Amino acid sequence: MKRFIESDLIKWKESKRRKPLLLRGARQVGKTYSLKSFGKSHFDAVALVDLERNPTLHRIFQGDLSAKRICADLEVFLGQKLHAGNTLLILDEIQACPRAITALRYFYEEMPELHVAAAGSLLEFALRDISFPVGRIQFLHLHPLSFAEYLAAIGKQEAAATILQAADAVSPAVHELLCDELKRYFFVGGMPSCVLAYSEDNSLYDAFAVQGEIVESYRMDFAKYTPQVDRHCLDAVFTAVSRSIGQQIKYARLGEGFTNPTLKKAFESLCLAGTIRRIPAVDPSGLPLGATASARVFKASMLDIGLMRYLSGMPTDIEYAKTDLHALYRGAMAEQFVGQEMAISQNGAVYYWSRRAKGSAAEVDYLAKVNGTIHPVEVKSGTAGSLKSLHLLLKTYPNCGRALVFSMRPFAELPEHGITFMPLYSVYAATGGTGRLS
């Protein structure tokens, strides 16, 4: 599977100021696969150290953390030579051995010529208990497959290339084809194993079965959060968020029988694990948007739209029969999709606008920073005249650029309103995504 992150990995490899790389992301988003694929394509050899499957290797990181001593020991265990400049050393599931995370600083200081990349899940939980080598590690984050990556993975490379180009150049026939493909992506999602299961026999139900397996594996991971968090509360919040996409989060609504502090701790733990994403309300008067992020007013989205479908319990037969993507699950699937694509194009910095005034309320689904300008983003099927909150934001914050409205409609500009209608499948490119799949 071609992934956008490969271009970032190439830049890392060629950087003169390269540091050991830590690839982050939730479980099963393809971190190990991406590093191994990159290593096979751009190095003479790959040395893989799985610290979860091989706990005996933890002994190598006990005692002194001399990079040369660690490499010498690894060569014995792996049965291969680590050639600086020609070998990619991958420390997989590094969260299982916190001392290995600490050791990354010594690779940077003592053996900067060796390419060292680590991958891990639930890292934030491990990092709480160690001295983290700040300033000596480079980070990248891997998400589930975007829609473009999904299209390429199922053999539709031309369609993938099309949605990464200008949306105004798409013909009506191609527009209809892309909307049909997008509907299937809504249900398959972007988890690599689900995409693979679907691509083998074009079976949605095969993908659904894998979604269930992933969700259950995440629930098994809940044990690793304890004693900090109640497992039953985690499960309740995990499910409740999947049914609350697009809604402001109130902790009391996320689970019955739990106190607000308990629900808050569960929500924050799921965010740390990367299975859900917190989307705060911000003031779009200037950059950086995160400087005004509200601690009390926020929405949430799921890691993946396919997992959202599974967890929400939506009646799949009824929802799949609908032709308007904005109608699927009361519009929540379209909003999840836009947020999921923007998490990649905006490097994880996803925000929205909410105004609560006496007697009235206004909300715009998302805000995107593109080339230093803030653009309001709405996920709507209505006309320009029905976008009251969007018009209010543009009037209140004249510093904002044109608004982007993602819908089933083809590309259309309304300069008199400061609005551009964009097809839903173009979210990634329209909000600043620059990845390539070639």
N, C-alpha and C positions, 0 to 999 in steps of 0.2 A: 504494500500500500504506500503510495507516494504521499508524503506529509509536508505541509508548509515548513515544519520545523527543520527540515533538512538544510534549507538555505541558511538558517541561523547556526546550525551545527558546522557548516562549511566556514562561515565567518569566524566562528570560535576557533576552529582548527588553524586557520591562517593568520589569526591575530598575533601581532608581535608582543602584545601584553596579555597573552593568554593566562588564565588561571584554571585550576581544576574546576570542572563543570558539575553542577548539581541539577539534574533534571527532575523537576517536581511535577506532581499531578496526582489525581485520584487513582485508586487501583484500577487496573485493566483498561487504561486509556491508550496503551501501546508504548510506554516508555522504553522497556527493554527491547522490544522489536525495533523501535526507531533507532536506538543506539547501535544495535547489532547490524542493522541494515546499512547505517551510515558507516560503520567501521569496515564492513566488507567492501563497500564501494570506494572508500577513500584512504584505506590503510593496507599495508601488506599483511597484517595479522591483527586479530582481535583476541584479547585475553579476558574472559568473563569469569568474575568471581561472584557467586550467588551467596550472599551472607545470610539469607533466610533458610535456604535448603541445606547449607553446609555450616552448621554452627561450630564445628571444630576449627574452622578458619578464623574464628574470633580470637583464638589464642595468638594469632600473628600480630594482633593489634594491642595485646597486653604488654605491659612493661614500657620500655622506651619506644617512641614513635619515629625513630629515624627512617626517613623515606628509603634510603638505600638498603637498610636492613629489612624493611617490609618487602621491598621488591625482590630481594634475594630469597626470602622465605616463600613468597608467592611463586617464584619460578620453580621451586622444588615441588610445591603442591600441585601446580598446574602442569608441570612437565614441559614448559616452553620458556624461551628467552623473551624478556621484555626489552625490545629495542627502541630506545628513545627516538621519536620522529617517525618511526615506522609501525609501531604497535599502539593500538588503542586499548588501554586498560579500563575495563568497565567494572565498577563496584556496584553490583545490583542489590536491591532491597537493603540499602545501607542503613535504614532506620533500625534494622535488627541488631546492629552493632554500633552503638553510639560512639565508641572509641575510634571507629573508622572514619566517622564524620570529623572528629577532632584531628585525625591524621591528615586530612586534606591540606591543612595549612602547611604541613611539613613537606608535602609534595611540591607545593608552590614555592616554598623557601629553598628547598634543597635540590629538587629535580624538576625545575620549570620546563625543561625540554621534553619531558615525558607527557604524553596526552593522557590525562586521567579524567574519566567521566563517571559520575555516580548517578544512580536513579533510586528513588524511594517514594513510598507512600506513608501517610500518617506521620510525616516528618516533624510537624509542629509539636506533636506529643513527645517525640524523642528529644527535640531541641530544648525542651523545658528543663532537662536534667543534665545538660552538658555545657561546657565552655565552648561557645560557637566561634569558629575562626572568622570573625567579621573582617571584610575587606580582602580576604584571601581566596574567595570562592566566587565564581560566576554562576548566575542562576538562569535557567530557562524553564518555562512552564508548558506542559503539554495538555491539551484539551481533547475531548472526543473529536472524531472527524467532523469537519465542517461540511456543509452541503457540497461544496466544490470537491473536497477530498473524497466524499462518499461517491460522487458521480464518477470520479476517476477510478475508484476502487472497484466499481461494478462494471467497468469497461466502457464508460461513456466519456472518454477524454475530451471529445469535441464539445460536448455539453458543458463539461467542467471549465474548459477554456472560455466558453461564451459568457458564463456568468461572472468571470473575472475581468471582462471587458466592459465597455460603455453600454449601459442599459438601453440607451436610445437607439442602438444599432440592431436590436433584436426584432426579427420579423414576427408577424402575428402567429404563423404556424409554429415557429420555434418557441415563442412565448407560451403557447398552449402546451407544448411538449414539456417544457421546463416546469410548468405548474403541476403537471401530472407527476413528474418525477419528485417534485418537492412534497407532494402529498404522501408518497410512499416513504420518503425520508422522515416525515413527521412520525410515522409509525415504527420504522426500523430504528431510527436514531443513529447516533454516530459512534457507539462503542464498537471498537474494531471486531470483536468476536461476533457481535450481532450482524454487522455488515457482511462479514465472511459467511455466516450461516445463511443469510438471505441470498447472497450472490451465487451460492453453489447450486440452488434449485429454484431461485426466485420465489421462495416460500416465506411469507410474512410470519406464519406460525412457527417456523424454525427460528426466526429472529426473536419471536415472543418467548420461546422456551429459553433461549440464552439470556434474555433480559431477566427472566425469573431467577436463573442461576446466579447472575451478577448481584441482583438485589439480595438474595439469600447470603451470598458471600460477604456483602457489606454488613448485613445484620450479624453475621458471625464475628466480624471485626469489632462490633460494639463492645465485646468483652474486653478489648484492648483499651477502651476509654475508661473503664471502671478502675478503681472506686470513685473516680472523679464525677461520673455521670451515671444516672439510673438507666439501665438498659431498656426497660419498658418505656420509659419516657422518651428515649432516643427513637425507638420504633414509632411511637405515636407522633412525634414531631416530624420524622422522616416522611411518613404518610401524609400528614396534614399539610406540609409545605407543597407536596405534589398536587394538592387540591386547592391551593391558594395562590397560584400564579397570577400576577397582576393586581393582587390585593395588598393593601397595607397590612403588615404583620402586627398582630396583637398576641402577645404570648398566651394570654388566657384562652385563646381560641385554638391553640395548637394541641391541646390534650386535656381531657377531663381527669380529675383526681390528682393533679400535680400542682404544686405551688408555682407562682410566676418565676421565682429564682431558679427552681429546678428546670422549668421549661426553657428559661433563658440559657442556662448552662448547657442543656442538650442542643439547643439551636446553635450556639457558638461552637460547640464541639463538632457538629456536622459541617459547619463552615470550615473549621480547621482541617477536617478530613477531606474537604473538597467535594463532598457529595451534594451540598447545596451552596448557593452563593447569596450573600447579603447584598442588596442593592439600595444604598441610602439615598434619601432626598437631598438635593443640594441647591444652592443659589447660583443660577447661571450668569451672574453679573460679571464674572471674570475667572481667570485661570490661576492656579489649578483648581479643578472642580472639587477634588477631594478635601481641600482646605475648609470647605463649608459643609462637609458631610454630616448629616444629622444622626445623632446616636439614638433618637427615639422614633423617627419617622423613616421607615424603610420597607421595601418589598423583598421578595426572595425568588430565586429561580432554582431549578434543578441542574445538576451537572449535565444531564442529557435528556433530550426530549423523548427518546424511547423508554428510558427508565421512568420518566414522568408518566407516560401512558400506562405502564405496568402498575406502578404504585397507586395511581389515582383510582384505579378500578373502573375507569370509564367504560361504557358499553361499546366495545370496539366495532362490532358489526354496524351499530347505528351511526357512530361517528364516521366510520370509513365510507359510508354510503353518501355522505354529504359532499357536494361539489365545491362549495365556497370554503376555502381554507380558514377564513376568519370565523366561520360558524363552528368549527371543530372545538368541542368542549368549551362552549360559550366564549370563544375567542382566546382562551388561555394557551392553546397550542401555538397559535401564531405569535403571541407575545413571548412565550418561552423560546421559540425559534429565533426571534430577533435578538433577545437577550443573549442567547447561546452564541450566535454568530458574532455579536458585538464583544463578547468576552474575549474572543480571539483578536478581532480587529482593533480593539481598544486596550489590548494587553492586560486584561483583567479588571480595568477601571470602568465599571459600569454603574451609571447613576441615572436618576430621574428627577423630575420637578414636581413638587406638590405644594399647593397653597391652600391653607385652611383659614378662611376668613369668616367672620360672623355672618351667617345667612347664606354663605356660598362657599364652594370648594372648586378648585381647578387642579388638574393633573395632566402632565405630559409624560408619555410612557418611558422615554429614555432621552439622554443627552449624549451626543457624540462630539468628541474633539477631533477635527480634521484639519490638518495644516494650520494649527494654532487658532482655529475659529470654532466656537461652540455652535452646534447645530441641533435644534430640537428634533426629536424622532417620535413619530406616532405610528401605531399599528392599527390602521383603520380601513374600512371599506367604504366609508361615506364620502360625500363631496366636500369641497373646500369650505362651503358655507356651514357645515355641521361641526367643524373642528373648533369649537369655541375656546377650549383651553389653550389650544395651539395659537390662536389669534391673540389671546390675552398675553401669553408669554412673549410673543414677538413685539407686541405693543409695549409691554413693561420693560423688556430688555432689548433695546435696539442694537446692542453690541453683538447680538446673536446673528449668525448667518442664516441662509435659507433653511426652511424647515423641510425635513424629509418625511414623507408619508408613504409607508410601505403597504401595498395592497395587492389585490389580484389584477388591478388595472395595469396596462402597459405604461411605459414612460410618458409623462406629460408635465410640462412646466407651466406654472401659473405665476409669472413674475409680478403681477399686480397684487398678489397675496403674499409674495415671498415664500411660496411653497412649490416643491417639486414632488410629483407622484412618482414613486419608484416601484418596480415589480418586487414582490416579496423575496424572490430568490436572489436579489442583487444586494442584500444587506451587507454582506462581508466587504465587497468592493466599494460600495457607496459610503461606508462609514470608516474608510481608511485602510482596509486590508490590502496588503501588497504581496501576499504569498504567491509563489509560483510552484507548479507541479511538474515541470519538465526537467 
